[in-house]
Amino acid sequence: MFAYKRIVVAQHERGLYLKDRTIQEILSPGVYRIFDPMGRISIEIFDLTTPEFSHPYEDVLIREQKPLCDTFFQSVELTETEVGLVYKNNKLKDVLPPGTRQLYWKGLIDVQVEILNIENDFEVPRQKVNLIAHARSNSLPASVVNYVYLAEVADNHMGLLIVDGEMVKVLTPSLYVYWKFNRKVIVEQVDLRLQSMEVTGQEILTKDKVTLRVNLSAQYVVADAVKARNGLSDFSGYLYRELQFALRQVVSSRTLDILLVNKGELDQAIYSVIRPKANEHGIDVRSVGVKDVILPGDMKDILNKVVQTEKLAQANVIKRREETAATRSLLNTAKLMQDNPTLMRLKELEVLEKVSGKVDKLTVFGGFDGVLNDTVRINVRPD
């Protein structure tokens, strides 16, 4: 009795029968009594709920037990340029990297492997993107994340697909997934929206040897992302430096008075210098504006004194002009009164009205005629 072994293979199991460490057969579900007085036989039980078969004798089984292998296993062997998508019961459950050989138990779980050639087309098919990119943690092995490169090109952006250091494609806004096997994949994103750049605190010497600090602002868009990337390693840094050079070139060729009087002309001059240089590399500069022109403290005091003196001189000129006009008006009035007694009498009555309005009591001699004739009298001295 002790020479017999009782082996039970459940409905969801298979038994690998080895004699003298050599595969003899595979046991289907059932109860087996095996005579083994010398201990030469061993049975290895495999659970079919895990359909992947892994065993040290796998190569021997495939090469020397092919009929047995074809009966109980589904064999998948990939080349170095192929990837396998493993579906279990019609659900994507795993990814096989290139060069993989895998045996799956037949029977309990329906396993299908979709083989993709990635030698030239290494982009994950569009219908599979969401399955891989948004897979739940329990639906795909964690290792799958290391097999793919995920890139989401945002709205108002452009993606540049770089493969092994070479740009191969321009990508529109969307979600992309690429196989990383046998290659290095990178997606660079370029913002196509209107962008601002500030050039601050530039100390520049004007044509008349005055040191200024100038703050500059510019707005630009990337018109040709491919040209910008191919021609420049850092187009933002390039544009910043060219704005600095243009600002120095324009300011150093003008005097302080010109710069302070016409800032609009300064903006236009800088714009005309920077735009053609930026266009050569696919960057469209939309506008350039000088925000602040900051003078040194002593220069501010000098300019304030100059402005104060100029305004005082202008005020004196205006005062003298008004005094001259008033004197001329008085002279003209006197000449009219000299030639017209009636006008003189009206002027006397006008003065009388003003005087009577300010006097509380008035003593008059000569009656009403004295009030009219003697209270106010304008004497015009003959020439």
KEKE-3310 file (N, C-alpha, C; in steps of 0.2 Angstrom, whole numbers, plus 5000, padded with zeros to 4 digits):
npx = (5004:5010:5017:5010:5004:4992:4984:4976:4968:4961:4946:4949:4963:4979:4990:5007:5016:5030:5044:5058:5063:5059:5048:5033:5019:5003:4992:4974:4959:4955:4956:4970:4979:4995:5008:5023:5036:5049:5051:5052:5044:5035:5023:5017:5007:4996:4988:4974:4968:4977:4983:4996:5010:5025:5040:5055:5058:5052:5057:5061:5049:5043:5051:5053:5042:5031:5018:5011:5012:5005:4992:4989:4993:4994:5005:5015:5026:5037:5045:5060:5054:5041:5026:5015:4998:4989:4974:4962:4948:4942:4946:4958:4973:4987:5004:5015:5033:5045:5053:5048:5044:5030:5019:5003:4990:4977:4959:4952:4952:4950:4962:4969:4981:4986:4996:5008:5017:5031:5041:5042:5030:5028:5018:5005:4990:4975:4963:4967:4973:4967:4964:4976:4982:4973:4971:4965:4973:4972:4970:4980:4997:5009:5021:5018:5017:5031:5033:5028:5027:5019:5010:5002:4996:4992:4978:4979:4993:5007:5014:5030:5037:5050:5062:5074:5083:5079:5068:5053:5039:5025:5013:4996:4984:4980:4979:4993:5001:5016:5026:5041:5050:5066:5070:5071:5059:5053:5042:5041:5033:5026:5020:5007:5001:4998:5012:5021:5036:5048:5060:5071:5078:5089:5104:5110:5120:5117:5118:5123:5130:5123:5118:5106:5092:5082:5066:5059:5045:5039:5028:5024:5022:5024:5027:5031:5035:5043:5054:5058:5063:5072:5082:5086:5091:5086:5073:5066:5076:5085:5077:5076:5089:5091:5082:5088:5100:5095:5088:5099:5106:5097:5095:5108:5111:5104:5100:5097:5087:5079:5075:5067:5057:5050:5044:5037:5043:5054:5050:5045:5057:5065:5057:5058:5071:5071:5061:5064:5075:5069:5059:5067:5069:5056:5048:5036:5036:5025:5023:5032:5037:5043:5043:5047:5058:5072:5080:5096:5098:5105:5103:5090:5087:5094:5086:5074:5076:5079:5067:5059:5064:5062:5048:5045:5051:5042:5030:5034:5035:5022:5015:5021:5016:5002:5002:5006:4996:4985:4989:4990:4976:4971:4976:4970:4957:4958:4961:4949:4940:4944:4941:4928:4916:4903:4906:4915:4907:4899:4908:4911:4899:4898:4909:4904:4893:4899:4906:4896:4890:4899:4899:4893:4887:4885:4889:4882:4885:4876:4865:4856:4862:4875:4879:4879:4888:4899:4904:4911:4924:4932:4947:4955:4971:4977:4988)
npy = (4994:5006:5009:5015:5030:5043:5054:5069:5078:5093:5100:5113:5111:5105:5092:5089:5076:5068:5058:5051:5064:5068:5074:5065:5065:5074:5076:5076:5082:5072:5057:5049:5034:5030:5019:5018:5013:5016:5029:5037:5045:5060:5072:5088:5100:5112:5127:5132:5144:5153:5156:5157:5147:5142:5135:5126:5116:5120:5123:5110:5103:5110:5107:5093:5087:5090:5086:5084:5096:5104:5100:5103:5116:5134:5141:5156:5165:5178:5190:5201:5213:5213:5215:5209:5209:5203:5195:5190:5181:5190:5202:5215:5211:5210:5213:5208:5209:5212:5198:5188:5172:5162:5151:5146:5138:5129:5129:5133:5147:5158:5163:5175:5182:5196:5201:5214:5222:5232:5238:5248:5256:5262:5267:5266:5258:5268:5264:5257:5265:5272:5260:5256:5268:5273:5262:5252:5249:5236:5229:5228:5223:5231:5233:5236:5249:5253:5249:5258:5275:5289:5303:5318:5330:5346:5357:5371:5369:5362:5346:5339:5325:5316:5304:5294:5305:5311:5322:5317:5319:5329:5333:5335:5342:5330:5313:5303:5287:5277:5264:5259:5250:5246:5259:5277:5288:5304:5317:5334:5349:5363:5379:5387:5399:5417:5425:5433:5442:5449:5461:5466:5479:5484:5492:5505:5516:5531:5541:5554:5551:5547:5537:5525:5515:5503:5496:5483:5476:5463:5454:5439:5425:5408:5404:5394:5380:5369:5375:5383:5374:5367:5376:5382:5379:5384:5394:5404:5409:5414:5424:5433:5437:5443:5454:5461:5465:5473:5483:5489:5493:5503:5512:5517:5524:5536:5552:5558:5567:5565:5552:5553:5562:5556:5541:5532:5531:5525:5512:5508:5508:5498:5487:5486:5481:5469:5460:5455:5446:5437:5431:5423:5412:5406:5413:5424:5441:5451:5463:5477:5486:5499:5500:5507:5520:5523:5535:5540:5545:5559:5564:5565:5575:5586:5586:5590:5602:5609:5608:5615:5628:5631:5631:5642:5652:5652:5656:5669:5675:5674:5682:5695:5697:5697:5709:5719:5718:5723:5736:5741:5740:5749:5761:5763:5764:5777:5785:5785:5790:5803:5808:5807:5814:5810:5796:5797:5802:5792:5783:5789:5788:5774:5772:5779:5771:5760:5766:5771:5759:5754:5763:5768:5780:5796:5813:5826:5841:5853:5847:5836:5837:5839:5827:5819:5826:5831:5821:5810:5813:5812:5817:5821:5822:5834:5830)
npz = (5000:5004:4993:4983:4977:4980:4970:4968:4955:4953:4946:4941:4939:4933:4931:4931:4925:4930:4928:4934:4934:4921:4909:4907:4905:4905:4917:4917:4926:4940:4950:4955:4956:4959:4956:4964:4970:4972:4972:4961:4954:4952:4954:4948:4952:4944:4944:4934:4934:4934:4920:4914:4910:4918:4919:4923:4913:4902:4889:4885:4884:4874:4863:4863:4866:4858:4853:4865:4870:4861:4863:4876:4878:4873:4863:4862:4853:4852:4840:4840:4836:4839:4849:4861:4864:4877:4880:4891:4892:4883:4888:4890:4898:4899:4893:4882:4881:4867:4860:4868:4874:4878:4886:4888:4897:4891:4891:4905:4905:4892:4882:4872:4860:4854:4841:4838:4826:4829:4822:4813:4815:4830:4838:4849:4845:4841:4846:4857:4866:4877:4885:4889:4894:4904:4912:4926:4942:4945:4933:4924:4924:4934:4928:4915:4913:4912:4899:4890:4883:4889:4883:4884:4874:4876:4874:4863:4861:4853:4849:4848:4841:4847:4842:4847:4847:4835:4827:4822:4819:4820:4832:4835:4848:4859:4866:4867:4865:4866:4861:4871:4868:4862:4858:4861:4867:4866:4869:4865:4870:4864:4867:4859:4861:4864:4871:4884:4888:4899:4900:4911:4921:4913:4912:4902:4892:4886:4870:4874:4885:4897:4910:4910:4917:4910:4907:4898:4888:4879:4867:4860:4848:4844:4829:4820:4825:4822:4815:4825:4835:4827:4824:4836:4852:4864:4862:4870:4878:4868:4862:4872:4874:4862:4862:4872:4866:4855:4862:4868:4857:4851:4861:4864:4853:4854:4861:4878:4878:4867:4869:4880:4875:4865:4867:4860:4847:4851:4854:4842:4835:4841:4839:4825:4824:4831:4826:4812:4815:4824:4816:4807:4814:4816:4825:4830:4833:4841:4847:4855:4869:4879:4896:4907:4910:4919:4928:4936:4953:4955:4942:4940:4949:4943:4931:4936:4941:4929:4922:4931:4930:4917:4917:4926:4918:4907:4914:4918:4905:4901:4911:4908:4895:4898:4906:4897:4888:4896:4899:4886:4883:4892:4888:4875:4880:4887:4876:4869:4878:4879:4867:4866:4875:4880:4882:4893:4902:4905:4910:4922:4929:4930:4939:4950:4953:4958:4969:4977:4981:4991:5001:5016:5022:5015:5013:5004:4995:4986:4980:4970:4958:4962:4967:4955:4948:4955:4964:4958:4947:4932:4926:4912:4907:4896:4882)
capx = (5000:5014:5021:5005:5003:4985:4985:4969:4969:4954:4943:4953:4970:4982:4996:5013:5019:5038:5047:5066:5064:5058:5040:5030:5012:5000:4986:4968:4956:4953:4959:4975:4983:5001:5013:5030:5040:5056:5051:5055:5038:5033:5017:5017:5000:4996:4981:4973:4965:4983:4985:5003:5014:5032:5043:5062:5058:5048:5060:5061:5042:5041:5055:5053:5035:5027:5011:5008:5012:5000:4986:4987:4996:4994:5011:5016:5033:5037:5052:5062:5051:5034:5023:5009:4993:4986:4967:4959:4941:4941:4948:4966:4976:4994:5008:5021:5038:5048:5057:5045:5040:5025:5014:4996:4986:4971:4954:4948:4952:4951:4968:4970:4986:4986:5003:5009:5024:5033:5048:5041:5025:5028:5013:5000:4984:4971:4958:4970:4976:4963:4964:4983:4984:4969:4970:4965:4979:4971:4968:4986:5003:5013:5027:5016:5019:5037:5034:5025:5028:5012:5011:4996:4997:4987:4975:4983:5000:5009:5019:5035:5039:5057:5064:5082:5086:5077:5061:5050:5032:5021:5007:4991:4982:4977:4983:4997:5005:5021:5030:5047:5055:5071:5070:5070:5054:5051:5037:5041:5027:5027:5014:5006:4997:5002:5016:5024:5043:5050:5067:5071:5084:5095:5108:5112:5123:5114:5123:5126:5134:5119:5116:5098:5089:5076:5062:5056:5041:5037:5023:5026:5020:5029:5023:5034:5038:5048:5059:5061:5067:5078:5087:5087:5091:5081:5071:5065:5083:5087:5073:5077:5095:5091:5079:5093:5104:5091:5087:5106:5108:5093:5096:5115:5111:5100:5102:5092:5081:5075:5072:5061:5052:5046:5045:5034:5048:5059:5047:5045:5064:5067:5053:5060:5077:5070:5056:5067:5079:5065:5056:5071:5068:5049:5045:5033:5035:5019:5023:5038:5036:5047:5039:5050:5065:5073:5086:5100:5096:5107:5101:5083:5087:5095:5081:5068:5078:5078:5059:5056:5067:5058:5041:5046:5052:5036:5026:5036:5033:5014:5014:5023:5012:4996:5003:5007:4989:4981:4991:4987:4969:4969:4978:4965:4951:4959:4960:4942:4936:4947:4938:4920:4913:4898:4909:4918:4902:4896:4913:4910:4893:4900:4913:4899:4889:4904:4908:4890:4889:4903:4899:4887:4884:4888:4886:4883:4883:4874:4859:4857:4867:4882:4880:4881:4894:4905:4906:4916:4926:4938:4950:4959:4976:4979:4995)
capy = (5000:5012:5010:5019:5037:5045:5060:5071:5084:5096:5102:5119:5110:5100:5089:5088:5069:5068:5051:5052:5071:5069:5075:5060:5066:5079:5073:5079:5082:5066:5054:5044:5030:5029:5014:5021:5010:5018:5036:5040:5049:5066:5076:5095:5103:5119:5130:5135:5151:5157:5152:5157:5141:5143:5129:5125:5111:5123:5122:5103:5102:5113:5104:5086:5084:5094:5084:5085:5104:5107:5097:5107:5123:5138:5144:5162:5167:5185:5192:5207:5218:5212:5216:5205:5211:5197:5196:5185:5181:5196:5208:5216:5209:5210:5215:5204:5213:5209:5192:5184:5166:5161:5145:5147:5133:5129:5126:5136:5154:5159:5167:5177:5186:5201:5203:5220:5224:5239:5239:5255:5259:5260:5270:5261:5259:5273:5261:5254:5270:5273:5254:5256:5274:5274:5256:5252:5246:5229:5227:5227:5223:5237:5233:5238:5257:5254:5248:5263:5282:5292:5310:5322:5337:5350:5362:5377:5367:5357:5341:5337:5318:5315:5297:5293:5311:5314:5324:5313:5320:5335:5331:5340:5341:5323:5309:5298:5281:5274:5258:5261:5245:5247:5266:5282:5292:5310:5322:5341:5353:5370:5383:5392:5405:5423:5425:5439:5442:5455:5462:5471:5482:5485:5498:5507:5522:5535:5544:5559:5548:5547:5530:5524:5508:5502:5489:5482:5471:5460:5449:5435:5418:5403:5403:5388:5376:5365:5379:5386:5369:5365:5381:5385:5375:5387:5400:5409:5412:5417:5430:5437:5440:5448:5460:5465:5468:5478:5489:5493:5496:5508:5518:5520:5529:5542:5556:5557:5571:5561:5546:5556:5566:5551:5534:5528:5530:5520:5506:5506:5506:5491:5482:5485:5477:5462:5456:5450:5441:5432:5428:5418:5406:5404:5417:5431:5446:5455:5470:5478:5492:5501:5501:5512:5523:5525:5539:5540:5551:5565:5566:5567:5582:5591:5587:5593:5610:5612:5609:5620:5634:5632:5633:5648:5657:5652:5659:5676:5677:5675:5687:5701:5697:5700:5716:5723:5718:5727:5743:5743:5741:5756:5767:5763:5767:5784:5789:5785:5795:5810:5810:5806:5816:5805:5790:5799:5803:5785:5780:5792:5785:5768:5772:5782:5766:5756:5769:5771:5752:5752:5768:5768:5787:5801:5820:5829:5848:5855:5844:5830:5839:5838:5820:5817:5829:5832:5815:5807:5817:5809:5822:5818:5828:5835:5828)
capz = (5000:5004:4986:4979:4978:4978:4967:4966:4951:4953:4939:4938:4939:4928:4934:4926:4927:4929:4930:4934:4932:4914:4908:4903:4902:4909:4920:4917:4932:4942:4956:4952:4961:4955:4960:4964:4976:4972:4973:4955:4950:4955:4951:4950:4951:4942:4944:4928:4935:4932:4913:4912:4912:4918:4921:4920:4908:4896:4882:4883:4883:4867:4858:4862:4868:4854:4853:4872:4871:4857:4866:4883:4879:4868:4863:4859:4853:4848:4838:4843:4834:4840:4855:4861:4869:4880:4882:4895:4892:4879:4892:4890:4905:4900:4887:4881:4877:4861:4861:4874:4873:4884:4886:4891:4898:4887:4894:4909:4903:4885:4881:4865:4860:4848:4840:4834:4823:4831:4819:4810:4818:4837:4841:4851:4841:4845:4850:4863:4870:4884:4889:4892:4898:4910:4915:4933:4945:4945:4927:4920:4928:4935:4923:4908:4913:4910:4892:4886:4885:4888:4881:4883:4871:4879:4870:4861:4861:4848:4851:4843:4843:4846:4843:4847:4846:4829:4827:4816:4818:4823:4835:4837:4854:4860:4871:4863:4869:4861:4864:4872:4866:4857:4856:4866:4864:4870:4866:4868:4869:4862:4868:4853:4863:4864:4877:4886:4890:4902:4900:4917:4924:4909:4912:4896:4891:4880:4866:4877:4891:4903:4911:4911:4918:4905:4907:4891:4888:4872:4866:4854:4847:4841:4822:4817:4831:4820:4813:4831:4838:4824:4824:4843:4858:4869:4859:4874:4880:4862:4861:4878:4873:4856:4865:4876:4861:4851:4867:4869:4850:4850:4866:4864:4847:4854:4867:4883:4877:4862:4872:4885:4872:4860:4868:4854:4842:4853:4854:4835:4833:4844:4835:4818:4825:4834:4822:4807:4818:4827:4811:4805:4818:4817:4831:4827:4838:4839:4850:4859:4872:4884:4901:4912:4909:4926:4929:4942:4957:4953:4935:4942:4952:4937:4926:4939:4941:4922:4921:4936:4927:4911:4918:4928:4913:4904:4918:4917:4899:4901:4915:4905:4890:4900:4908:4891:4885:4900:4898:4879:4883:4896:4883:4870:4883:4888:4870:4867:4883:4877:4861:4867:4882:4883:4885:4899:4907:4907:4914:4929:4932:4932:4945:4955:4955:4962:4975:4981:4984:4996:5006:5021:5022:5010:5013:4997:4994:4979:4978:4966:4953:4965:4967:4949:4944:4959:4968:4954:4941:4929:4923:4907:4906:4889:4880)
cpx = (5004:5018:5016:5005:4996:4986:4978:4971:4962:4952:4947:4960:4972:4988:5001:5016:5026:5040:5055:5067:5063:5050:5038:5023:5009:4993:4980:4965:4954:4957:4964:4979:4990:5006:5020:5034:5046:5056:5053:5050:5036:5028:5017:5010:5000:4989:4979:4970:4971:4985:4992:5007:5022:5035:5050:5062:5054:5051:5060:5054:5040:5045:5054:5046:5030:5019:5007:5007:5006:4993:4984:4989:4994:5001:5012:5023:5034:5045:5054:5059:5043:5032:5017:5004:4989:4979:4965:4952:4939:4942:4956:4969:4984:4997:5014:5027:5041:5052:5055:5043:5036:5020:5009:4992:4979:4965:4950:4947:4954:4956:4969:4976:4986:4993:5004:5016:5026:5039:5048:5036:5025:5023:5007:4993:4979:4966:4960:4973:4973:4964:4971:4984:4980:4967:4970:4971:4978:4970:4974:4992:5006:5018:5025:5018:5026:5038:5032:5027:5021:5014:5004:4998:4991:4984:4979:4991:5001:5015:5024:5038:5046:5059:5071:5085:5084:5070:5058:5042:5030:5015:5002:4988:4978:4981:4987:5001:5010:5025:5038:5053:5060:5072:5069:5065:5053:5046:5038:5035:5029:5020:5013:5002:5001:5006:5020:5031:5045:5057:5068:5078:5090:5098:5112:5115:5120:5120:5126:5129:5130:5117:5109:5097:5083:5073:5058:5051:5039:5032:5025:5022:5025:5025:5025:5038:5044:5054:5063:5065:5073:5084:5089:5087:5086:5079:5069:5071:5086:5083:5075:5084:5095:5087:5083:5098:5101:5090:5094:5107:5104:5094:5103:5115:5107:5102:5096:5086:5076:5072:5066:5055:5047:5048:5042:5039:5053:5056:5047:5052:5067:5063:5055:5067:5076:5066:5060:5071:5075:5061:5060:5071:5061:5046:5042:5032:5030:5020:5029:5036:5040:5042:5041:5057:5067:5080:5089:5097:5098:5104:5093:5083:5089:5089:5075:5070:5077:5071:5057:5058:5063:5051:5040:5047:5046:5031:5027:5034:5025:5012:5015:5018:5005:4996:5003:5000:4985:4983:4989:4980:4967:4971:4973:4958:4952:4958:4953:4938:4938:4943:4930:4918:4908:4901:4912:4913:4899:4901:4912:4904:4894:4904:4908:4895:4893:4905:4902:4888:4893:4903:4893:4884:4888:4885:4888:4881:4881:4868:4861:4862:4874:4884:4882:4887:4900:4908:4912:4918:4932:4941:4955:4964:4978:4987:4999)
cpy = (5006:5013:5014:5026:5039:5052:5063:5078:5087:5098:5108:5118:5105:5098:5087:5081:5069:5061:5052:5059:5072:5069:5069:5061:5072:5076:5078:5079:5075:5063:5048:5040:5027:5024:5017:5019:5013:5026:5040:5045:5055:5069:5083:5097:5110:5121:5134:5142:5156:5154:5152:5151:5143:5138:5128:5120:5113:5121:5114:5101:5104:5109:5096:5083:5088:5092:5085:5092:5106:5105:5102:5114:5127:5142:5151:5164:5173:5186:5198:5213:5218:5213:5212:5208:5205:5199:5190:5186:5188:5203:5209:5215:5210:5212:5211:5208:5209:5203:5187:5177:5164:5155:5147:5140:5134:5126:5131:5144:5155:5165:5169:5182:5190:5203:5209:5221:5231:5241:5246:5259:5257:5264:5265:5263:5264:5270:5258:5259:5271:5266:5254:5262:5275:5267:5256:5248:5239:5225:5225:5227:5230:5238:5236:5246:5258:5252:5253:5270:5286:5300:5313:5329:5341:5355:5368:5375:5363:5353:5340:5330:5317:5307:5296:5299:5315:5316:5321:5315:5326:5332:5336:5338:5334:5319:5303:5293:5278:5269:5261:5256:5247:5254:5270:5287:5298:5314:5329:5345:5360:5374:5388:5398:5411:5423:5431:5438:5449:5455:5468:5473:5482:5492:5500:5514:5525:5538:5550:5557:5548:5539:5529:5516:5508:5496:5489:5476:5469:5455:5445:5428:5414:5401:5397:5384:5372:5369:5381:5380:5367:5370:5384:5380:5377:5394:5405:5413:5416:5424:5435:5441:5445:5454:5464:5469:5474:5484:5493:5497:5503:5514:5521:5525:5535:5546:5556:5561:5568:5555:5548:5559:5561:5544:5530:5527:5525:5513:5503:5504:5499:5486:5480:5481:5470:5457:5452:5445:5435:5428:5422:5412:5404:5407:5423:5435:5450:5462:5471:5485:5493:5503:5507:5514:5526:5529:5539:5546:5558:5568:5568:5574:5587:5592:5591:5601:5613:5613:5614:5627:5636:5634:5640:5654:5657:5656:5667:5679:5679:5681:5694:5702:5700:5707:5721:5724:5723:5734:5745:5745:5748:5762:5768:5766:5774:5788:5790:5790:5802:5812:5810:5808:5812:5799:5791:5799:5796:5781:5782:5789:5778:5767:5775:5776:5761:5759:5769:5764:5750:5757:5768:5774:5791:5807:5823:5836:5850:5851:5838:5831:5838:5831:5817:5820:5830:5826:5811:5811:5814:5815:5819:5824:5828:5833:5834)
cpz = (5000:4997:4981:4982:4976:4976:4965:4962:4951:4946:4936:4938:4933:4932:4929:4929:4925:4932:4929:4931:4924:4913:4904:4901:4907:4911:4920:4924:4934:4948:4953:4958:4957:4959:4959:4970:4977:4972:4967:4951:4955:4951:4953:4948:4949:4942:4938:4928:4934:4925:4911:4915:4912:4922:4919:4914:4902:4889:4880:4881:4876:4862:4857:4864:4864:4854:4859:4873:4867:4860:4872:4883:4872:4868:4859:4859:4849:4846:4842:4841:4835:4847:4855:4866:4871:4883:4885:4895:4889:4883:4892:4897:4905:4893:4888:4878:4871:4864:4867:4871:4879:4882:4890:4892:4894:4892:4898:4907:4896:4884:4873:4865:4853:4847:4835:4832:4825:4828:4817:4813:4826:4841:4843:4848:4845:4849:4857:4868:4877:4888:4892:4897:4904:4913:4923:4936:4945:4939:4923:4925:4929:4930:4916:4908:4911:4902:4888:4888:4883:4887:4880:4880:4872:4873:4869:4861:4855:4851:4846:4846:4841:4847:4842:4844:4839:4829:4821:4815:4823:4826:4837:4844:4855:4865:4866:4868:4864:4865:4865:4870:4861:4854:4862:4863:4869:4866:4869:4866:4868:4863:4862:4855:4863:4871:4878:4889:4893:4902:4905:4919:4920:4909:4906:4896:4885:4876:4869:4884:4897:4904:4913:4913:4914:4906:4901:4892:4881:4872:4860:4854:4843:4834:4819:4822:4828:4818:4820:4835:4834:4824:4831:4848:4863:4866:4863:4876:4874:4861:4866:4876:4867:4858:4869:4871:4857:4856:4867:4862:4849:4855:4865:4858:4848:4861:4872:4881:4872:4865:4877:4881:4868:4862:4863:4849:4844:4853:4847:4832:4835:4840:4829:4818:4826:4829:4816:4810:4821:4822:4807:4808:4820:4823:4828:4833:4837:4842:4855:4863:4878:4890:4906:4909:4916:4926:4935:4946:4956:4947:4936:4945:4947:4933:4929:4940:4934:4920:4925:4933:4921:4912:4921:4923:4909:4907:4918:4911:4898:4905:4911:4899:4892:4903:4902:4888:4889:4899:4891:4879:4887:4892:4878:4873:4884:4882:4868:4871:4881:4871:4861:4874:4885:4886:4892:4904:4910:4911:4921:4932:4934:4938:4951:4958:4960:4969:4980:4984:4990:5002:5010:5021:5018:5011:5007:4998:4987:4976:4974:4960:4956:4966:4961:4946:4948:4963:4964:4948:4938:4925:4918:4905:4899:4888:4880)
residu = (MET:PHE:ALA:TYR:LYS:ARG:ILE:VAL:VAL:ALA:GLN:HIS:GLU:ARG:GLY:LEU:TYR:LEU:LYS:ASP:ARG:THR:ILE:GLN:GLU:ILE:LEU:SER:PRO:GLY:VAL:TYR:ARG:ILE:PHE:ASP:PRO:MET:GLY:ARG:ILE:SER:ILE:GLU:ILE:PHE:ASP:LEU:THR:THR:PRO:GLU:PHE:SER:HIS:PRO:TYR:GLU:ASP:VAL:LEU:ILE:ARG:GLU:GLN:LYS:PRO:LEU:CYS:ASP:THR:PHE:PHE:GLN:SER:VAL:GLU:LEU:THR:GLU:THR:GLU:VAL:GLY:LEU:VAL:TYR:LYS:ASN:ASN:LYS:LEU:LYS:ASP:VAL:LEU:PRO:PRO:GLY:THR:ARG:GLN:LEU:TYR:TRP:LYS:GLY:LEU:ILE:ASP:VAL:GLN:VAL:GLU:ILE:LEU:ASN:ILE:GLU:ASN:ASP:PHE:GLU:VAL:PRO:ARG:GLN:LYS:VAL:ASN:LEU:ILE:ALA:HIS:ALA:ARG:SER:ASN:SER:LEU:PRO:ALA:SER:VAL:VAL:ASN:TYR:VAL:TYR:LEU:ALA:GLU:VAL:ALA:ASP:ASN:HIS:MET:GLY:LEU:LEU:ILE:VAL:ASP:GLY:GLU:MET:VAL:LYS:VAL:LEU:THR:PRO:SER:LEU:TYR:VAL:TYR:TRP:LYS:PHE:ASN:ARG:LYS:VAL:ILE:VAL:GLU:GLN:VAL:ASP:LEU:ARG:LEU:GLN:SER:MET:GLU:VAL:THR:GLY:GLN:GLU:ILE:LEU:THR:LYS:ASP:LYS:VAL:THR:LEU:ARG:VAL:ASN:LEU:SER:ALA:GLN:TYR:VAL:VAL:ALA:ASP:ALA:VAL:LYS:ALA:ARG:ASN:GLY:LEU:SER:ASP:PHE:SER:GLY:TYR:LEU:TYR:ARG:GLU:LEU:GLN:PHE:ALA:LEU:ARG:GLN:VAL:VAL:SER:SER:ARG:THR:LEU:ASP:ILE:LEU:LEU:VAL:ASN:LYS:GLY:GLU:LEU:ASP:GLN:ALA:ILE:TYR:SER:VAL:ILE:ARG:PRO:LYS:ALA:ASN:GLU:HIS:GLY:ILE:ASP:VAL:ARG:SER:VAL:GLY:VAL:LYS:ASP:VAL:ILE:LEU:PRO:GLY:ASP:MET:LYS:ASP:ILE:LEU:ASN:LYS:VAL:VAL:GLN:THR:GLU:LYS:LEU:ALA:GLN:ALA:ASN:VAL:ILE:LYS:ARG:ARG:GLU:GLU:THR:ALA:ALA:THR:ARG:SER:LEU:LEU:ASN:THR:ALA:LYS:LEU:MET:GLN:ASP:ASN:PRO:THR:LEU:MET:ARG:LEU:LYS:GLU:LEU:GLU:VAL:LEU:GLU:LYS:VAL:SER:GLY:LYS:VAL:ASP:LYS:LEU:THR:VAL:PHE:GLY:GLY:PHE:ASP:GLY:VAL:LEU:ASN:ASP:THR:VAL:ARG:ILE:ASN:VAL:ARG:PRO:ASP)
# end
